[in-house]
Amino acid sequence: MKTDPEHFIRANTGIACPPHVPEIRLHLADEAHELWLKTEEELEAIGLPPPFWAFAWAGGQGLARHLLDHPALVAGRRVVDFASGSGLVAIAAAMAGAKSVTAADIDPWTETAIRLNAGLNGVAVDFTGRDLIGQPLDAEVLLAGDVFYDKGFADRLLPWLEQLAGSGILVLVGDPGRAYCPRDRLVERATYQVPVTRALEDSEVKRTTVWQFAGKAPAQPG
């Protein structure tokens, strides 16, 4: 990395609570245009991939809210938060009483962001930078917020999530109406109206649904 992640995160974000999950504090970009709308050349110059970790996306906010409202879904269970970004969903799972939580993301910057954010909330979250798609999981719950934004990625992801659900893992996703969400293969658990940043979403509120891959037997909210 050309830039020290911790120094950059502390210098370019502020500590704030996502509007739909005010129980959680995160290092978030104060103004979306300032960080998110940098050109690819500007990002490359500082060695920074697109900073997904700097924003509380609607899918993650909805899923995090659902976990805090229904802690029995993860309490006492081994949890993996896939494509974790800021770590919002992983932190919510830890706060809801998960036995262990691993945040997974291939962006190396997220490791620092998640460590800092977990520390803000006084919870323990492990991290892996491995690409988990297609791999077996030593977990009982797989969480994924806002992952169906790209067709190629969704096509890779769907068979794996279905396989995990079929093996008995509880697979929950939070999705704010992305084009490639396979709604016909999912069971709806809850819907939320989530405030978002207009600069990122072209909207001030996103209707966000928490979905479950049916698998063997849908779990009931606690």
ChimeraX attribute file (.defattr): number of C-alpha atoms within 10 A of each C-alpha:
attribute: neighborCount
match mode: 1-to-1
recipient: residues
	/A:1	9
	/A:2	9
	/A:3	11
	/A:4	12
	/A:5	18
	/A:6	14
	/A:7	10
	/A:8	12
	/A:9	20
	/A:10	15
	/A:11	10
	/A:12	15
	/A:13	17
	/A:14	16
	/A:15	14
	/A:16	15
	/A:17	15
	/A:18	22
	/A:19	13
	/A:20	19
	/A:21	20
	/A:22	11
	/A:23	13
	/A:24	20
	/A:25	19
	/A:26	27
	/A:27	23
	/A:28	23
	/A:29	23
	/A:30	15
	/A:31	15
	/A:32	16
	/A:33	11
	/A:34	10
	/A:35	16
	/A:36	17
	/A:37	15
	/A:38	13
	/A:39	11
	/A:40	11
	/A:41	10
	/A:42	11
	/A:43	16
	/A:44	13
	/A:45	11
	/A:46	13
	/A:47	15
	/A:48	19
	/A:49	12
	/A:50	17
	/A:51	18
	/A:52	16
	/A:53	26
	/A:54	23
	/A:55	24
	/A:56	27
	/A:57	26
	/A:58	29
	/A:59	28
	/A:60	34
	/A:61	29
	/A:62	29
	/A:63	31
	/A:64	27
	/A:65	23
	/A:66	25
	/A:67	25
	/A:68	21
	/A:69	14
	/A:70	15
	/A:71	20
	/A:72	17
	/A:73	22
	/A:74	28
	/A:75	19
	/A:76	15
	/A:77	18
	/A:78	19
	/A:79	28
	/A:80	28
	/A:81	26
	/A:82	24
	/A:83	24
	/A:84	29
	/A:85	28
	/A:86	31
	/A:87	30
	/A:88	29
	/A:89	33
	/A:90	34
	/A:91	31
	/A:92	29
	/A:93	34
	/A:94	28
	/A:95	21
	/A:96	20
	/A:97	19
	/A:98	21
	/A:99	13
	/A:100	19
	/A:101	27
	/A:102	23
	/A:103	27
	/A:104	25
	/A:105	24
	/A:106	16
	/A:107	19
	/A:108	15
	/A:109	24
	/A:110	26
	/A:111	25
	/A:112	18
	/A:113	23
	/A:114	27
	/A:115	19
	/A:116	19
	/A:117	23
	/A:118	24
	/A:119	15
	/A:120	15
	/A:121	16
	/A:122	12
	/A:123	17
	/A:124	15
	/A:125	22
	/A:126	15
	/A:127	20
	/A:128	16
	/A:129	15
	/A:130	12
	/A:131	13
	/A:132	16
	/A:133	15
	/A:134	14
	/A:135	11
	/A:136	11
	/A:137	15
	/A:138	10
	/A:139	17
	/A:140	18
	/A:141	23
	/A:142	22
	/A:143	25
	/A:144	25
	/A:145	26
	/A:146	22
	/A:147	21
	/A:148	24
	/A:149	15
	/A:150	12
	/A:151	12
	/A:152	10
	/A:153	13
	/A:154	16
	/A:155	13
	/A:156	12
	/A:157	16
	/A:158	18
	/A:159	13
	/A:160	16
	/A:161	22
	/A:162	17
	/A:163	17
	/A:164	23
	/A:165	23
	/A:166	16
	/A:167	13
	/A:168	16
	/A:169	23
	/A:170	25
	/A:171	26
	/A:172	27
	/A:173	27
	/A:174	30
	/A:175	30
	/A:176	28
	/A:177	17
	/A:178	14
	/A:179	13
	/A:180	16
	/A:181	22
	/A:182	14
	/A:183	14
	/A:184	6
	/A:185	13
	/A:186	18
	/A:187	15
	/A:188	15
	/A:189	17
	/A:190	15
	/A:191	17
	/A:192	20
	/A:193	16
	/A:194	23
	/A:195	19
	/A:196	21
	/A:197	17
	/A:198	12
	/A:199	13
	/A:200	14
	/A:201	13
	/A:202	10
	/A:203	11
	/A:204	13
	/A:205	16
	/A:206	22
	/A:207	15
	/A:208	24
	/A:209	23
	/A:210	25
	/A:211	23
	/A:212	22
	/A:213	25
	/A:214	20
	/A:215	20
	/A:216	12
	/A:217	12
	/A:218	15
	/A:219	14
	/A:220	9
	/A:221	14
	/A:222	11
